[in-house]
Amino acid sequence: MPADETTQQSSSSTPDQREETGYYQAYAEFAKTLRTWFIAYGIGAPALVLSNKDLWNTVKGSGSLICIAVLFLLGVTFQVVEAFIYKTAMWHLYVGESDEDHMKTWWYKMADDVSESYKLELFFDAGALVFFAIATILLVTTLV
């Protein structure tokens, strides 16, 4: 088969028929990096305020302390819940590889849906980003 036909055939194939080209590995690395940054920021920013007496006194005296703390906790909670959901989904998919009966369960079907849902991942990541952004804006405006 000439090279032109091979190229044309592979470009017209459906996504399921195409061979994975390595984008997933890059996506997984970026997702892991983003999650690490979210958790580090969500814990590190409050730790900085707690460890610096002047920052602590300023934030505490501003009346925004509870709101800022809750926003940072919500951002971290979003990331932890997301990790728990995806960890659970991956476990069910893993069990399904060796147990065909498990593949027929509601848990397996839900895990498959979760693993394919970018919207769910986007919801948790965007939510964490919004919580951290609002907390940061409140913190900075309190300190200025």
C-alpha positions as CSV (number, residue, x, y, z in Angstrom):
1,M,0.0,0.0,0.0
2,P,1.5,3.4,-0.9
3,A,2.4,5.8,1.9
4,D,-0.3,8.3,1.0
5,E,-3.0,5.7,1.4
6,T,-1.7,4.5,4.8
7,T,-1.6,8.1,6.0
8,Q,-5.1,8.8,4.7
9,Q,-6.5,5.6,6.2
10,S,-5.1,6.3,9.7
11,S,-6.3,9.9,9.7
12,S,-9.9,8.8,8.8
13,S,-10.1,6.1,11.4
14,T,-12.1,6.6,14.5
15,P,-10.5,7.5,17.8
16,D,-11.1,4.0,19.2
17,Q,-9.2,2.5,16.2
18,R,-6.2,4.8,16.4
19,E,-3.1,3.7,18.3
20,E,-2.4,5.8,21.4
21,T,0.3,8.3,20.5
22,G,1.7,9.1,24.0
23,Y,-0.6,12.1,24.8
24,Y,-2.0,10.3,27.8
25,Q,1.4,10.1,29.5
26,A,1.9,13.9,29.1
27,Y,-1.7,14.5,30.3
28,A,-1.1,12.3,33.4
29,E,2.1,14.1,34.2
30,F,0.4,17.5,33.9
31,A,-2.6,16.3,36.0
32,K,-0.2,15.0,38.7
33,T,1.8,18.2,38.7
34,L,-1.3,20.4,39.0
35,R,-2.7,18.3,41.8
36,T,0.6,18.5,43.7
37,W,0.7,22.3,43.2
38,F,-2.9,22.7,44.4
39,I,-2.3,20.7,47.6
40,A,1.1,22.4,48.2
41,Y,-0.5,25.8,47.8
42,G,-3.6,25.0,49.8
43,I,-1.5,23.8,52.7
44,G,1.5,26.1,52.2
45,A,-0.2,29.5,52.1
46,P,-2.1,28.9,55.4
47,A,1.1,27.5,57.0
48,L,3.0,30.7,56.0
49,V,0.3,32.8,57.7
50,L,0.4,30.6,60.8
51,S,4.2,30.6,61.1
52,N,4.6,34.3,60.7
53,K,3.5,36.2,63.8
54,D,3.0,39.5,62.0
55,L,1.0,38.0,59.2
56,W,-1.1,36.0,61.7
57,N,-1.9,39.1,63.8
58,T,-2.8,41.1,60.7
59,V,-5.1,38.4,59.3
60,K,-6.6,37.6,62.7
61,G,-7.4,41.3,63.4
62,S,-9.0,41.8,60.0
63,G,-12.0,39.6,60.6
64,S,-11.3,37.6,57.4
65,L,-9.4,34.8,59.1
66,I,-12.3,32.3,59.2
67,C,-13.4,33.0,55.6
68,I,-9.8,32.7,54.3
69,A,-9.2,29.4,56.3
70,V,-12.5,27.9,55.0
71,L,-11.7,28.8,51.4
72,F,-8.2,27.2,51.6
73,L,-9.7,24.1,53.3
74,L,-12.4,23.8,50.6
75,G,-9.8,24.0,47.9
76,V,-7.7,21.2,49.5
77,T,-10.9,19.2,50.2
78,F,-11.9,19.4,46.6
79,Q,-8.5,17.9,45.6
80,V,-8.7,15.1,48.2
81,V,-12.2,14.2,47.3
82,E,-11.3,14.1,43.6
83,A,-8.3,11.9,44.3
84,F,-10.5,9.5,46.4
85,I,-13.1,9.3,43.6
86,Y,-10.6,8.5,40.9
87,K,-8.6,6.1,43.1
88,T,-11.8,4.2,43.9
89,A,-12.8,4.2,40.2
90,M,-9.3,2.9,39.2
91,W,-9.5,0.1,41.8
92,H,-12.9,-1.1,40.3
93,L,-11.5,-1.0,36.8
94,Y,-8.4,-2.9,38.0
95,V,-10.5,-5.6,39.7
96,G,-12.6,-5.9,36.6
97,E,-9.5,-6.9,34.5
98,S,-9.3,-10.2,36.4
99,D,-12.9,-10.7,37.5
100,E,-15.5,-10.7,34.7
101,D,-18.4,-10.8,37.2
102,H,-17.1,-7.5,38.7
103,M,-17.4,-6.0,35.2
104,K,-21.1,-6.5,35.3
105,T,-21.6,-4.6,38.6
106,W,-22.9,-1.1,39.0
107,W,-19.6,-0.1,40.6
108,Y,-17.6,-1.1,37.6
109,K,-19.9,0.7,35.2
110,M,-19.8,3.9,37.3
111,A,-16.0,3.6,37.6
112,D,-15.7,3.4,33.8
113,D,-17.9,6.5,33.4
114,V,-15.8,8.4,36.0
115,S,-12.5,7.4,34.3
116,E,-13.8,8.8,31.0
117,S,-15.3,12.0,32.4
118,Y,-13.1,15.0,31.9
119,K,-16.0,17.2,33.1
120,L,-15.9,15.7,36.6
121,E,-12.1,16.3,36.8
122,L,-12.6,19.9,35.5
123,F,-15.3,20.6,38.1
124,F,-13.0,19.6,40.9
125,D,-9.9,21.4,39.5
126,A,-11.8,24.6,38.6
127,G,-13.5,24.5,42.0
128,A,-10.2,24.3,43.9
129,L,-8.7,27.0,41.7
130,V,-11.7,29.3,42.4
131,F,-11.5,28.7,46.2
132,F,-7.7,29.3,46.2
133,A,-8.0,32.4,44.1
134,I,-10.7,34.0,46.3
135,A,-8.8,33.0,49.5
136,T,-5.6,34.6,48.0
137,I,-7.4,37.8,47.0
138,L,-8.9,38.1,50.5
139,L,-5.5,37.4,52.0
140,V,-3.6,39.9,49.9
141,T,-6.3,42.6,50.3
142,T,-6.1,42.0,54.1
143,L,-2.3,42.5,54.1
144,V,-2.2,45.6,51.9
